[in-house]
Amino acid sequence: MRTRAKFQCHSVTDHGFNKTVKLGVVYSRKEGEENYDFTKATPSGTIEMQIDNPNAAVLFHPQRYYYVEFEECPEDKQQFDLATKSHKTDFRHVSENLNPKKGAA
């Protein structure tokens, strides 16, 4: 299942090594306009992204509008288990690196 939202780019900040893009949902009080329909469905919201890929970063321009499609990842791509409400990621290797066994070289 998918849903679509409409956002407006508020700013693009170039940091030299990446860009920060800030978007906000569209807003309109004029019935009959597309933006009005999106306002009714999503009256508030923001997206902030740091983009390292230059080919992706050039897509964004302040004041321009963007459709955003939301689709849930398939089960085999999930990193969160809804049944246990916990992350599936195995962090044992992290704790082992932080707490090496005594006597290990």
Contacts in CASP RR format, 6 or more apart in sequence:
PFRMAT RR
TARGET T0000
AUTHOR 0000-0000-0000
METHOD contacts of the structure
MODEL  1
MRTRAKFQCHSVTDHGFNKTVKLGVVYSRKEGEENYDFTKATPSGTIEMQ
IDNPNAAVLFHPQRYYYVEFEECPEDKQQFDLATKSHKTDFRHVSENLNP
KKGAA
1 71 0 8 1.000
1 72 0 8 1.000
2 69 0 8 1.000
2 70 0 8 1.000
2 71 0 8 1.000
3 69 0 8 1.000
3 70 0 8 1.000
4 67 0 8 1.000
4 68 0 8 1.000
4 69 0 8 1.000
4 70 0 8 1.000
5 25 0 8 1.000
5 38 0 8 1.000
5 41 0 8 1.000
5 42 0 8 1.000
5 67 0 8 1.000
5 68 0 8 1.000
5 70 0 8 1.000
6 25 0 8 1.000
6 26 0 8 1.000
6 34 0 8 1.000
6 35 0 8 1.000
6 38 0 8 1.000
6 65 0 8 1.000
6 66 0 8 1.000
6 67 0 8 1.000
6 68 0 8 1.000
7 23 0 8 1.000
7 24 0 8 1.000
7 25 0 8 1.000
7 26 0 8 1.000
7 47 0 8 1.000
7 65 0 8 1.000
7 66 0 8 1.000
7 67 0 8 1.000
7 68 0 8 1.000
8 23 0 8 1.000
8 24 0 8 1.000
8 25 0 8 1.000
8 26 0 8 1.000
8 63 0 8 1.000
8 64 0 8 1.000
8 65 0 8 1.000
8 66 0 8 1.000
9 21 0 8 1.000
9 22 0 8 1.000
9 23 0 8 1.000
9 60 0 8 1.000
9 61 0 8 1.000
9 62 0 8 1.000
9 63 0 8 1.000
9 64 0 8 1.000
9 65 0 8 1.000
9 66 0 8 1.000
10 22 0 8 1.000
10 23 0 8 1.000
10 24 0 8 1.000
10 62 0 8 1.000
11 20 0 8 1.000
11 21 0 8 1.000
11 22 0 8 1.000
11 62 0 8 1.000
12 19 0 8 1.000
12 20 0 8 1.000
12 21 0 8 1.000
12 22 0 8 1.000
12 57 0 8 1.000
12 60 0 8 1.000
12 61 0 8 1.000
12 62 0 8 1.000
13 19 0 8 1.000
13 20 0 8 1.000
13 21 0 8 1.000
13 22 0 8 1.000
17 52 0 8 1.000
18 50 0 8 1.000
18 51 0 8 1.000
18 52 0 8 1.000
18 57 0 8 1.000
19 50 0 8 1.000
19 51 0 8 1.000
19 57 0 8 1.000
19 60 0 8 1.000
20 48 0 8 1.000
20 49 0 8 1.000
20 50 0 8 1.000
20 51 0 8 1.000
21 47 0 8 1.000
21 48 0 8 1.000
21 49 0 8 1.000
21 51 0 8 1.000
21 57 0 8 1.000
21 60 0 8 1.000
22 46 0 8 1.000
22 47 0 8 1.000
22 48 0 8 1.000
23 46 0 8 1.000
23 47 0 8 1.000
23 48 0 8 1.000
23 60 0 8 1.000
23 66 0 8 1.000
23 68 0 8 1.000
24 45 0 8 1.000
24 46 0 8 1.000
24 47 0 8 1.000
25 38 0 8 1.000
25 39 0 8 1.000
25 42 0 8 1.000
25 43 0 8 1.000
25 44 0 8 1.000
25 45 0 8 1.000
25 46 0 8 1.000
26 35 0 8 1.000
26 38 0 8 1.000
26 39 0 8 1.000
26 65 0 8 1.000
27 35 0 8 1.000
27 39 0 8 1.000
27 43 0 8 1.000
28 35 0 8 1.000
28 36 0 8 1.000
28 38 0 8 1.000
28 39 0 8 1.000
29 36 0 8 1.000
29 39 0 8 1.000
30 36 0 8 1.000
47 68 0 8 1.000
51 57 0 8 1.000
51 60 0 8 1.000
60 66 0 8 1.000
78 88 0 8 1.000
79 87 0 8 1.000
79 88 0 8 1.000
79 89 0 8 1.000
80 86 0 8 1.000
80 87 0 8 1.000
80 88 0 8 1.000
81 87 0 8 1.000
81 88 0 8 1.000
END
